[in-house]
Amino acid sequence: MRWSALAAVALAGLAGLATLAMALEPSVAIRAAGGGAPTEAASGPAYVLHTLPDWVGFGGITLGRHVFLKASQQTPYGLGHELVHLRQQADHPVWFWVSYLALPGWRLRWEAEAYAVHARARCAIDGDHGLAAYLSGPAYLWAGSREQAAAEIRAFL
């Protein structure tokens, strides 16, 4: 019952963010997923980038084609991470959220694929300050062990 209550609260928060997304002016024009100049002929899903205020307790989230990132996270790697989630949500619109919120193993898998963007940029996977330590900690509700997180990230390299 605890997970269903957490999922209900999370879904309500996501619905609030989605409503906010529709009301906000985007900080960047709709762009192709590759991050190039806005164009109607671009391949890949389009996204709208919104800037999150610094007081928000997380660095970014993607809801459909709306990408929310703090200014400090609006780097090629931060945006690349969120664009992985954009594609995941486009490919699995219902399953992504059900599995992300209710199934820790799937949350680990979804995030590991996105963190592979950082690993390809030579961010450390192992160690106390590595990607696996962050992914296996409280930020992702202890979705798996550090070893599982490292293995999942490496599976996408």
C-alpha positions as CSV (number, residue, x, y, z in Angstrom):
1,M,0.0,0.0,0.0
2,R,2.9,2.3,0.6
3,W,4.0,2.2,-3.0
4,S,0.5,2.9,-4.3
5,A,0.3,6.0,-2.1
6,L,3.7,7.2,-3.2
7,A,2.7,6.6,-6.9
8,A,-0.5,8.5,-6.4
9,V,1.3,11.5,-4.9
10,A,4.0,11.3,-7.6
11,L,1.4,11.2,-10.4
12,A,-0.5,14.2,-8.8
13,G,2.8,16.1,-8.8
14,L,3.5,15.1,-12.4
15,A,0.0,16.3,-13.4
16,G,0.7,19.6,-11.7
17,L,4.0,20.0,-13.6
18,A,2.3,19.1,-16.9
19,T,-0.3,21.8,-16.2
20,L,2.5,24.2,-15.4
21,A,4.3,23.2,-18.6
22,M,1.3,24.3,-20.7
23,A,1.2,27.7,-19.0
24,L,4.9,28.5,-19.1
25,E,6.6,30.3,-21.9
26,P,9.4,28.0,-23.1
27,S,12.9,29.3,-22.5
28,V,14.0,27.9,-25.8
29,A,12.0,27.4,-29.0
30,I,10.9,23.9,-29.9
31,R,13.9,22.1,-31.2
32,A,14.8,18.8,-32.7
33,A,15.9,16.2,-30.2
34,G,19.5,16.5,-31.5
35,G,19.5,20.1,-30.1
36,G,20.0,21.8,-33.4
37,A,18.3,24.9,-34.6
38,P,14.5,24.9,-34.7
39,T,13.3,23.3,-37.9
40,E,10.3,21.5,-39.1
41,A,12.3,19.1,-41.2
42,A,14.4,17.9,-38.3
43,S,14.3,14.2,-37.5
44,G,13.5,12.9,-34.0
45,P,10.9,14.1,-31.5
46,A,10.7,17.8,-30.7
47,Y,11.1,19.2,-27.3
48,V,10.4,22.4,-25.4
49,L,13.0,23.4,-22.8
50,H,11.8,25.2,-19.6
51,T,14.1,26.5,-16.9
52,L,13.4,25.3,-13.4
53,P,14.0,27.7,-10.5
54,D,17.0,27.0,-8.3
55,W,14.8,26.2,-5.3
56,V,13.4,23.1,-6.9
57,G,14.8,19.9,-5.2
58,F,15.9,18.1,-8.3
59,G,17.9,19.1,-11.4
60,G,15.5,18.1,-14.2
61,I,12.5,16.1,-15.4
62,T,10.9,15.4,-18.7
63,L,7.1,15.3,-19.2
64,G,6.2,14.3,-22.7
65,R,8.0,16.8,-24.9
66,H,8.5,19.3,-22.1
67,V,12.0,19.2,-20.7
68,F,12.4,21.0,-17.3
69,L,16.0,21.7,-16.3
70,K,17.7,24.1,-13.8
71,A,20.0,26.5,-15.6
72,S,23.0,24.8,-14.1
73,Q,21.9,21.5,-15.7
74,Q,21.3,22.9,-19.2
75,T,24.5,21.4,-20.5
76,P,24.8,19.0,-23.5
77,Y,24.9,16.1,-21.0
78,G,22.0,17.3,-18.9
79,L,19.9,17.9,-21.9
80,G,21.1,14.6,-23.5
81,H,20.0,12.7,-20.3
82,E,16.5,14.3,-20.4
83,L,16.2,13.6,-24.2
84,V,16.8,9.9,-23.5
85,H,13.7,10.1,-21.2
86,L,11.8,12.0,-23.9
87,R,12.4,9.1,-26.3
88,Q,11.6,6.5,-23.6
89,Q,8.3,8.3,-22.8
90,A,7.5,8.6,-26.6
91,D,8.1,4.8,-27.1
92,H,6.3,3.7,-23.9
93,P,3.9,6.5,-22.8
94,V,2.0,4.6,-20.1
95,W,4.5,1.9,-19.2
96,F,7.3,4.4,-18.6
97,W,5.5,6.1,-15.8
98,V,3.8,3.1,-14.3
99,S,7.1,1.2,-14.2
100,Y,9.2,4.2,-13.1
101,L,7.0,5.0,-10.2
102,A,6.1,1.5,-9.0
103,L,9.0,-0.8,-10.0
104,P,12.5,0.1,-8.7
105,G,14.2,-2.3,-11.1
106,W,12.6,-0.5,-14.1
107,R,13.4,3.0,-12.6
108,L,17.0,1.8,-12.4
109,R,16.9,0.7,-16.0
110,W,15.3,3.9,-17.4
111,E,17.8,6.1,-15.5
112,A,20.8,3.9,-16.3
113,E,20.1,4.4,-20.0
114,A,20.0,8.2,-19.4
115,Y,23.1,8.2,-17.2
116,A,25.0,6.4,-20.0
117,V,25.0,9.8,-21.7
118,H,27.2,11.1,-18.8
119,A,29.3,7.9,-18.8
120,R,30.1,8.4,-22.5
121,A,31.3,11.9,-21.6
122,R,33.9,10.2,-19.2
123,C,32.0,10.8,-16.0
124,A,33.0,8.2,-13.5
125,I,30.6,5.3,-13.0
126,D,32.3,3.8,-9.9
127,G,33.4,5.3,-6.6
128,D,31.7,7.2,-3.9
129,H,31.0,10.1,-6.2
130,G,30.3,8.1,-9.4
131,L,27.1,7.8,-11.4
132,A,26.3,4.4,-9.8
133,A,26.5,5.8,-6.3
134,Y,24.1,8.6,-7.1
135,L,21.7,6.3,-9.1
136,S,21.6,3.7,-6.2
137,G,21.0,6.3,-3.5
138,P,18.1,8.4,-2.1
139,A,17.6,10.6,-5.2
140,Y,16.2,7.5,-7.0
141,L,14.7,5.8,-3.9
142,W,17.4,3.2,-3.7
143,A,16.4,1.6,-7.0
144,G,19.1,-1.0,-6.7
145,S,22.6,-1.6,-5.3
146,R,25.6,0.3,-6.5
147,E,26.8,-2.8,-8.3
148,Q,23.5,-3.2,-10.1
149,A,23.5,0.5,-11.1
150,A,27.0,0.3,-12.5
151,A,26.2,-2.9,-14.5
152,E,23.0,-1.3,-15.9
153,I,24.8,1.9,-17.0
154,R,27.6,-0.2,-18.6
155,A,24.9,-2.2,-20.5
156,F,24.1,1.0,-22.4
157,L,27.6,1.9,-23.4
